[in-house]
Amino acid sequence: MTSTALQRSTASTVPAPPTAARILRRCRELAAPALAEAVDGLHPWVAEMAGYALGRCEVGGAPADHSQGKGVRQALAVLGAEIVSGPAGAGVPGAVAVELVHTFSLLHDDIMDGDALRRGRPALWKAYGTGPAVLAGDALFALGVETLALAPHAGFTVRQLTTALGDLVRGQADDLLFADRPWSGPEAVGVREYETMAEGKTGALLGCALALGARLAGAPGRTVTVLDRAGRHLGVAFQIADDVLGIWGDPAVTGKPVHGDLRQGKKTLPVLAALSAPGHSELAELLAASHALDGGGLRRAAALVERAGGRTTAVREARRHLAAADVLLTGVPLAPGPVAELRTVLSALADRTI
């Protein structure tokens, strides 16, 4: 066999590196039995609502297999244990806890925002009523804390989760208050203020997921702290990427209407960056009347945001936070194979290719 033929033969037997989607699926499947067992232990009616929120059943309890999302937080908890060479499945209690808490936050977010749909189906509060949805969210929150309280290193892990939840609430509060702030002038929301909000609202739980996995696997405190910080940077990058899709994303891919964030008047990073550029008076006027804009007005606003550099700035900021997360990962000893998988996931999330 010639050397060229040997190289081709060898290359054909080397498996391709796993894609981000495959990594996420593997982690979801690893955590799925424990997640199902936890939810099934709730009051039957509450368990049904939780199952509906997780895509496991229809209203009334008939089995279903609807999208449960990507399972990003579950995956980060599993990978957080694997990258510190933890035993198989060590991060599963963390994966279950953060998925329960994340679902709780979505249930309450939908109520606060008045969103009638979640992943193509009626939101829980539309399907069951506002009161039952609040109750289901409370139950998921309590169950998430209980899951960690029964796992190893409970004192540390419960503290990690509650700290992240405090930051999440602060971020959510700022996000709600931003809606009443003007688009321009001294009281306008700034880019750095936005990023602080995004770190709390989105980054805190992502950082917590990574840190919980590492803590459950017995990693030292410094490593846990570094992973929490890396996940927070990822959260900001993830939120910024979501903002870009909220204005320019393909509805067939995102499941959201085109220019949806502009129509709702949301203070996203591309818009805030555009408003910080000179000569944005027309954009500010359009945004002030965003709820009354027709398709042409929304397209005009999106074009002005892009012309002022809002989209370019947003992409740059997302990449900056992703790079910061990557630098942090190089500062602590981590298992090469699992950390390569984590980097694959981080990159895909920040670029929203999964």
ZICORNOR-V848743 format. One record per residue. N is the residue number from 1. RES is the residue in one letter. D_LAST is the distance of its C-alpha to the last C-alpha in Angstrom with 1 decimal. Layout:
BEGIN
n=N res=RES d_last=D_LAST
n=N res=RES d_last=D_LAST
END
This chain:
BEGIN
n=1 res=M d_last=40.6
n=2 res=T d_last=40.0
n=3 res=S d_last=37.9
n=4 res=T d_last=35.4
n=5 res=A d_last=35.2
n=6 res=L d_last=34.9
n=7 res=Q d_last=31.9
n=8 res=R d_last=30.2
n=9 res=S d_last=31.1
n=10 res=T d_last=29.8
n=11 res=A d_last=26.5
n=12 res=S d_last=26.0
n=13 res=T d_last=26.5
n=14 res=V d_last=24.0
n=15 res=P d_last=20.7
n=16 res=A d_last=17.6
n=17 res=P d_last=15.7
n=18 res=P d_last=13.0
n=19 res=T d_last=9.4
n=20 res=A d_last=7.1
n=21 res=A d_last=6.3
n=22 res=R d_last=10.1
n=23 res=I d_last=10.9
n=24 res=L d_last=9.5
n=25 res=R d_last=11.3
n=26 res=R d_last=14.4
n=27 res=C d_last=14.7
n=28 res=R d_last=14.5
n=29 res=E d_last=17.1
n=30 res=L d_last=19.2
n=31 res=A d_last=19.5
n=32 res=A d_last=19.8
n=33 res=P d_last=23.6
n=34 res=A d_last=24.5
n=35 res=L d_last=22.5
n=36 res=A d_last=24.3
n=37 res=E d_last=27.6
n=38 res=A d_last=27.4
n=39 res=V d_last=26.7
n=40 res=D d_last=29.3
n=41 res=G d_last=31.9
n=42 res=L d_last=31.9
n=43 res=H d_last=34.4
n=44 res=P d_last=33.8
n=45 res=W d_last=33.2
n=46 res=V d_last=30.9
n=47 res=A d_last=29.1
n=48 res=E d_last=28.6
n=49 res=M d_last=27.1
n=50 res=A d_last=24.8
n=51 res=G d_last=23.8
n=52 res=Y d_last=23.2
n=53 res=A d_last=21.0
n=54 res=L d_last=19.0
n=55 res=G d_last=18.8
n=56 res=R d_last=21.5
n=57 res=C d_last=24.3
n=58 res=E d_last=25.8
n=59 res=V d_last=28.4
n=60 res=G d_last=31.4
n=61 res=G d_last=29.5
n=62 res=A d_last=28.9
n=63 res=P d_last=26.2
n=64 res=A d_last=22.8
n=65 res=D d_last=19.3
n=66 res=H d_last=17.2
n=67 res=S d_last=13.6
n=68 res=Q d_last=13.8
n=69 res=G d_last=10.5
n=70 res=K d_last=8.0
n=71 res=G d_last=11.2
n=72 res=V d_last=10.3
n=73 res=R d_last=14.0
n=74 res=Q d_last=15.2
n=75 res=A d_last=13.3
n=76 res=L d_last=14.8
n=77 res=A d_last=18.1
n=78 res=V d_last=18.1
n=79 res=L d_last=17.1
n=80 res=G d_last=19.6
n=81 res=A d_last=22.3
n=82 res=E d_last=21.4
n=83 res=I d_last=21.4
n=84 res=V d_last=25.0
n=85 res=S d_last=26.0
n=86 res=G d_last=26.4
n=87 res=P d_last=27.4
n=88 res=A d_last=25.0
n=89 res=G d_last=23.8
n=90 res=A d_last=25.3
n=91 res=G d_last=22.3
n=92 res=V d_last=22.1
n=93 res=P d_last=24.5
n=94 res=G d_last=22.4
n=95 res=A d_last=19.2
n=96 res=V d_last=21.3
n=97 res=A d_last=22.8
n=98 res=V d_last=19.9
n=99 res=E d_last=18.2
n=100 res=L d_last=21.5
n=101 res=V d_last=22.1
n=102 res=H d_last=18.7
n=103 res=T d_last=19.4
n=104 res=F d_last=22.9
n=105 res=S d_last=21.8
n=106 res=L d_last=19.8
n=107 res=L d_last=22.9
n=108 res=H d_last=25.1
n=109 res=D d_last=22.8
n=110 res=D d_last=22.9
n=111 res=I d_last=26.7
n=112 res=M d_last=27.2
n=113 res=D d_last=25.2
n=114 res=G d_last=26.6
n=115 res=D d_last=23.2
n=116 res=A d_last=24.2
n=117 res=L d_last=20.8
n=118 res=R d_last=18.0
n=119 res=R d_last=15.1
n=120 res=G d_last=17.4
n=121 res=R d_last=20.4
n=122 res=P d_last=23.4
n=123 res=A d_last=22.7
n=124 res=L d_last=24.9
n=125 res=W d_last=27.6
n=126 res=K d_last=28.0
n=127 res=A d_last=28.1
n=128 res=Y d_last=30.4
n=129 res=G d_last=31.9
n=130 res=T d_last=31.5
n=131 res=G d_last=33.8
n=132 res=P d_last=32.2
n=133 res=A d_last=28.7
n=134 res=V d_last=30.1
n=135 res=L d_last=31.7
n=136 res=A d_last=28.6
n=137 res=G d_last=26.7
n=138 res=D d_last=29.8
n=139 res=A d_last=29.8
n=140 res=L d_last=26.2
n=141 res=F d_last=27.0
n=142 res=A d_last=30.2
n=143 res=L d_last=28.6
n=144 res=G d_last=26.0
n=145 res=V d_last=28.9
n=146 res=E d_last=31.0
n=147 res=T d_last=28.4
n=148 res=L d_last=28.7
n=149 res=A d_last=32.4
n=150 res=L d_last=32.9
n=151 res=A d_last=30.9
n=152 res=P d_last=32.2
n=153 res=H d_last=32.7
n=154 res=A d_last=32.8
n=155 res=G d_last=34.6
n=156 res=F d_last=32.0
n=157 res=T d_last=28.8
n=158 res=V d_last=30.1
n=159 res=R d_last=31.1
n=160 res=Q d_last=27.7
n=161 res=L d_last=26.1
n=162 res=T d_last=28.8
n=163 res=T d_last=28.6
n=164 res=A d_last=24.9
n=165 res=L d_last=25.8
n=166 res=G d_last=28.6
n=167 res=D d_last=26.3
n=168 res=L d_last=23.8
n=169 res=V d_last=26.9
n=170 res=R d_last=28.2
n=171 res=G d_last=24.9
n=172 res=Q d_last=24.8
n=173 res=A d_last=28.5
n=174 res=D d_last=28.1
n=175 res=D d_last=25.4
n=176 res=L d_last=27.8
n=177 res=L d_last=30.7
n=178 res=F d_last=29.0
n=179 res=A d_last=29.3
n=180 res=D d_last=33.0
n=181 res=R d_last=33.2
n=182 res=P d_last=34.3
n=183 res=W d_last=32.3
n=184 res=S d_last=34.8
n=185 res=G d_last=37.8
n=186 res=P d_last=38.4
n=187 res=E d_last=36.5
n=188 res=A d_last=33.3
n=189 res=V d_last=30.1
n=190 res=G d_last=29.4
n=191 res=V d_last=26.2
n=192 res=R d_last=27.0
n=193 res=E d_last=27.9
n=194 res=Y d_last=24.5
n=195 res=E d_last=22.7
n=196 res=T d_last=25.0
n=197 res=M d_last=24.1
n=198 res=A d_last=20.3
n=199 res=E d_last=21.0
n=200 res=G d_last=22.8
n=201 res=K d_last=20.8
n=202 res=T d_last=17.4
n=203 res=G d_last=18.1
n=204 res=A d_last=20.9
n=205 res=L d_last=19.2
n=206 res=L d_last=16.4
n=207 res=G d_last=19.4
n=208 res=C d_last=21.3
n=209 res=A d_last=18.8
n=210 res=L d_last=19.0
n=211 res=A d_last=22.7
n=212 res=L d_last=23.5
n=213 res=G d_last=22.1
n=214 res=A d_last=24.3
n=215 res=R d_last=27.2
n=216 res=L d_last=27.2
n=217 res=A d_last=27.3
n=218 res=G d_last=30.3
n=219 res=A d_last=29.1
n=220 res=P d_last=31.5
n=221 res=G d_last=31.3
n=222 res=R d_last=30.6
n=223 res=T d_last=27.4
n=224 res=V d_last=26.3
n=225 res=T d_last=27.0
n=226 res=V d_last=25.1
n=227 res=L d_last=21.9
n=228 res=D d_last=22.3
n=229 res=R d_last=22.7
n=230 res=A d_last=19.7
n=231 res=G d_last=17.5
n=232 res=R d_last=19.2
n=233 res=H d_last=18.4
n=234 res=L d_last=14.7
n=235 res=G d_last=15.2
n=236 res=V d_last=16.9
n=237 res=A d_last=14.3
n=238 res=F d_last=11.6
n=239 res=Q d_last=14.3
n=240 res=I d_last=15.3
n=241 res=A d_last=11.9
n=242 res=D d_last=12.1
n=243 res=D d_last=15.6
n=244 res=V d_last=14.9
n=245 res=L d_last=12.8
n=246 res=G d_last=15.6
n=247 res=I d_last=18.0
n=248 res=W d_last=16.6
n=249 res=G d_last=13.4
n=250 res=D d_last=13.7
n=251 res=P d_last=14.8
n=252 res=A d_last=13.8
n=253 res=V d_last=10.1
n=254 res=T d_last=10.6
n=255 res=G d_last=13.4
n=256 res=K d_last=15.6
n=257 res=P d_last=18.7
n=258 res=V d_last=18.9
n=259 res=H d_last=20.6
n=260 res=G d_last=20.4
n=261 res=D d_last=20.6
n=262 res=L d_last=23.6
n=263 res=R d_last=25.3
n=264 res=Q d_last=25.1
n=265 res=G d_last=26.5
n=266 res=K d_last=23.9
n=267 res=K d_last=24.5
n=268 res=T d_last=21.3
n=269 res=L d_last=21.2
n=270 res=P d_last=21.2
n=271 res=V d_last=24.2
n=272 res=L d_last=26.0
n=273 res=A d_last=25.7
n=274 res=A d_last=27.1
n=275 res=L d_last=29.9
n=276 res=S d_last=30.9
n=277 res=A d_last=31.7
n=278 res=P d_last=35.3
n=279 res=G d_last=36.2
n=280 res=H d_last=33.7
n=281 res=S d_last=36.3
n=282 res=E d_last=35.2
n=283 res=L d_last=31.6
n=284 res=A d_last=33.1
n=285 res=E d_last=35.3
n=286 res=L d_last=32.6
n=287 res=L d_last=30.4
n=288 res=A d_last=33.5
n=289 res=A d_last=33.7
n=290 res=S d_last=30.0
n=291 res=H d_last=30.6
n=292 res=A d_last=33.2
n=293 res=L d_last=31.3
n=294 res=D d_last=30.9
n=295 res=G d_last=28.3
n=296 res=G d_last=30.3
n=297 res=G d_last=30.6
n=298 res=L d_last=26.9
n=299 res=R d_last=26.2
n=300 res=R d_last=29.0
n=301 res=A d_last=27.6
n=302 res=A d_last=24.2
n=303 res=A d_last=26.1
n=304 res=L d_last=28.2
n=305 res=V d_last=25.4
n=306 res=E d_last=24.0
n=307 res=R d_last=27.5
n=308 res=A d_last=28.3
n=309 res=G d_last=25.5
n=310 res=G d_last=23.3
n=311 res=R d_last=20.1
n=312 res=T d_last=21.0
n=313 res=T d_last=22.1
n=314 res=A d_last=18.9
n=315 res=V d_last=16.7
n=316 res=R d_last=19.5
n=317 res=E d_last=19.6
n=318 res=A d_last=15.9
n=319 res=R d_last=16.4
n=320 res=R d_last=19.7
n=321 res=H d_last=18.5
n=322 res=L d_last=15.9
n=323 res=A d_last=18.9
n=324 res=A d_last=21.0
n=325 res=A d_last=18.8
n=326 res=D d_last=19.0
n=327 res=V d_last=22.7
n=328 res=L d_last=23.2
n=329 res=L d_last=21.7
n=330 res=T d_last=24.3
n=331 res=G d_last=27.1
n=332 res=V d_last=27.3
n=333 res=P d_last=27.7
n=334 res=L d_last=24.6
n=335 res=A d_last=24.1
n=336 res=P d_last=22.7
n=337 res=G d_last=20.6
n=338 res=P d_last=18.7
n=339 res=V d_last=18.4
n=340 res=A d_last=16.8
n=341 res=E d_last=14.1
n=342 res=L d_last=13.8
n=343 res=R d_last=13.7
n=344 res=T d_last=10.8
n=345 res=V d_last=8.8
n=346 res=L d_last=10.5
n=347 res=S d_last=9.9
n=348 res=A d_last=6.1
n=349 res=L d_last=6.6
n=350 res=A d_last=9.5
n=351 res=D d_last=8.4
n=352 res=R d_last=5.5
n=353 res=T d_last=3.8
n=354 res=I d_last=0.0
END
